[in-house]
């Protein structure tokens, strides 16, 4: 299985931050975590943001309407690198996998 490169992971992180830019601050922002595991779901890389907008991960990357305040979340899927698959693990995290 192929590995996710640092550049690919950083592009995913940037796409999350761009999609939720209204909520991103200097002290409240998504972070990239290597070898992340939630319950029994290990991932080589993940974007984690517990303080982010409610259930943001379920709207990544295609966007939609955020439930808590009804904000429109843009589609950022075109910004993702090819051969990368992102999956919401919780409402506040996404796992990043190679998509061979």
N, C-alpha and C positions, 0 to 999 in steps of 0.2 A: 504494500500500500504506500502510496505517495505521501509525503509530509506537506503540511501547510508551511509556506515560507513566512518569514517575518513581514515582508512587504504585503503579502496577501492578508495576513492577520491585521496589520495596521490599516489596510483599506477597509476591512469589515468594521473595525473600531471607528474609523472616520465616518463610515456610512451611518452607523448607529448615532454618533454625535450629531451628524448633519440632520438626520431624520427627527431627532428630538432636541434640536438646537434651542428651542424656547425654554427648556429645562436645564440646559448645561450651564454650569458656572465654574469658576476656578476651583471651588471646593466640592462640587457635586457634579460628577461626570462618570461616564462608563469607563471601566478598566478592562484590560486584557489580562487573562489569567491562564497560565500554562499548566497542563496536567490537572485540570479541574474535574472535580467529581461531586455530583449531587446525588445522594442516595446511592442507587446502583447504576448510575448512568455516567461512566467516565468519558471525558472528552480530552483530546490532545490540547485544545485551546478553547477558550470561552470568553465571551464578553459578559461581564457581570456589573449590574448597576441597581443595587437594592433601593437606593434613594430616588431612582428615576420615576417618570410618570407611571401611573398605575397600569400594569400589564403591558408595558411597552414592547416586551419581547414577542408577544403574540401578533403584533402589527408589523414586525420587522420581517422582510424588507419592503413588503408591498403596500404598507400604509393602510389607512382607513380612518375611522372615527374613534377617537379615544373616549372611553366610557365615562370616566369620572367627571369631566367638564365639557365633553362634546367637541373637543378640539380636532381639527382635521390634520391628520398625520400624512405627510407626502410619501410617495413611492420612491425608494432609493435603490431598487433592485438593479438598475443599470450601472450603478457605481460599484457593485460587487465584482471581485475578480472571477474570471472563468475557472471552472474546475473546483469550486468551493461550494459546499452545502452548509447552510445555517439552519439550525433547528432550535425552536424555543424549548427549553428544559423546564423553566419556571416562568412566571410572569416578569421576572427581573433578571433573566439570564438566557443567553443563546450559546449553544455549542457550535463549534466550527469544525467541519470535517472535510477531508479531500473528497471530491466527487469525480472519481475516475470513470 
